[in-house]
Amino acid sequence: MQTRPCWVEISTRAFEDNCRLLSKLANPHVDLLAIVKANAYGHSLAVCGPAAVRAGINWLGVTSVEEGIEARRLCPDARILVISGAFPHQGEDVVRNKLTAVVWDQWQFDLLEEAARSLSVRSISVHLELDTGMNRQGVQPDQLPHLLARFRRDFPLRFEGVMTHLFAADEADGRVTEDQLSRVNDALISIKSAGIHPGILNVGNSAALVSGQASNIAKLASRFEMKPLVRPGLALYGLIPEFDPEFSSAEPISLGQARHALKPVLTWKSQVVSVRPVQPGSVVGYNGTFVATEPMRLALIAVGYADGLDRKLGNHFSLLVRGQRAPIIGRISMDQTVLDVTEIPDVVPGDEVVLIGRQGEDSISAFDHAHAAGTVPWEILTRIAPRVSRVEI
């Protein structure tokens, strides 16, 4: 059966090449964890999870236990980190599926301990997250001793890793990140003083990796005889975080290499459904926010805000048709959008339309969408609806 002409193409070759490039950019002693949460940033966990493993990455990062179960089905031998932790009644699912949960609160310890004892499992690995200033999740410094006291000899939770999130790694001056790493250092001293020796320092993201901060993470890990683990997300999919402020001098070599070599993985496409002429004075779309001032040719395409195309882009953005920019006119509907193709000759039903990706000599990126919509590329990608089919190429 033919499907509605609105789809996403995923290049597994580009994704695997990006994985290998980022592995090379990391310090030789740094392992990578591929962030494949939120359906691999909208790219398809089913496609990108196995591709990451094929490219030599042994760790996958997901948001939830539900995602972890699916990742385990797809990648039976991978290590899978549940970044947002387990929720009540999910402890046994963590244990049964050999997931590694992030923990930072007493009730999470209780949940996993009860599950391990219920299933007669002697040891399950966890990563303890430190709150180093973001105040989102993670144990705060004054609570750390209370959690460390839980790791007694008969406790089934094995303290495998220490984690934090570098929430300003895309700020080129690096001051916030330096402060965070200093707080991690203080916490590691406390952990070591408690006689506990986790083996993994789980710190860093795409911005940290491409800006060369992985070397500082590796030095910190080495100081405590730990293995550094960095968690790239956006860069895996061929996009580099924007740095603010920009680098005031020459950018890091690793960032230059990434800009040159990373390849976008996702292309979002639709098709022209019909083409019609309209006369001056004709209104287009809901509430008539666009009125033609001259004779025009309009193309209707099969994509709308229910597919993830931001409604704010109506009258403010263009898509690619026959290699040229076609402005969106009028309000974007739930399932359809209208383009002005007056200046693009010979547009006919069935012509391919590119929302994200390259067509001819021009291209549109998730950053372009984000700038026009006042958001970030992560939201643009993850908001592409499940009803938009993902096609592996």
C-alpha positions, 0 to 999 in steps of 0.5 A: 500500500502506498503511504501518504507522501510525507517521509524522512530518509535516514542515512545509516552510512552517514550516522555510522561515519559520524560515530567513527569520526567522533570516536576519533575526536575523543581522547584515545582513552575516552569511550562514547555513549550514543544518545538515542533517546526520543526515538534517536532525536526523531531519527528512529531508534530502530535504525540508529541504535544498531547502527551505533553498535555496528560503528563500535559504540557499546553504550546507548543512552535512552530517556526511559525504561520503556525506551531501554526495553526497546533498545535491549530488543534491538541491541541485545549486547549493548550497555544501555543507560536510562538517563532519567532513571526508573519510575515507581513500579519499573524496578523489575523491568530495569533488572530483567532487561539488564539496564543501567539506571541513573540514580540520585534519590533515596527512593530510587535506591529503594526501588532498585534494591527491592527489585534486585532482591525480589528477583534474586539478583545479587548485583545491578549497576547504577550511575550516580548523577551529581547536581553540579549546578543545573538543579534539574536532577542529581544528588546535591552535595549535602545529600551525597554522604547519605547516598554513599552510606547505602553502598554497604557490602550486602547492597545489591546496587553496584556503584559503576559510574559517576555522572553529571550534565555539562549544561553550558558546554556550548558556551565558548568561554568554558567558565561554567564547565570549569566550575562544574568539573571542579565540583565533580572533582570535589565529589570524587574526593568524597566518594574516594574517602568513603572507600568507594571506587566507581570505574566510569566518569560519565560526563560530557556531550556533543558540545564538550566533545567537538570543542576539545573538552573531552581531554579535560574530562579524561584528565579528571578521570585519570586522576581518580583511576576512572574510565571517561565516558562522553555522551554525544547526541546532536553531533551523531546526527550531523549537527554541531551545537552553536557556541555562544559566545563564539570562540574569540580566537581560532576555534579548536581543531576538533571543532573544525574537523567536525564542521568539515566532516560530520554529515547530516543523517536526516532528510525530511521530504514531501510532495506537491499534491496539486497546483492552482492559479489564484488572482489578486485579492485571493486569500490563502489559508485559515483566517486569510493571513495571506492575500495575493496582490498579483496573479500567483501559482500555489502548490499544496503539499502533504505536510502540516503541523501534525507532522511536526512542521511548526505552525509559526513558520507560516508566512515566514519560511521557505521549502525547496521545490525543484532546487529553489526556495518556495515561500510558505504562504498562509497559516500551516494547517494540521495536514497541509501547507501551501507554497508560492511557486509563482517564480518556479517554472513547471512545478507539477503534482508529484514534485518532491519537496524538501523540508530538511536536507539538500535539493540541487545547490541549496539546503535547509537544516534543522537549525534553519527551522529552529531560528525561524521558529524561535526554538532549538534544533533538538525540538525540531527533530524530535517533534517530527511525528511518528506518523511520518515514516522513517525510511532507511537509505 
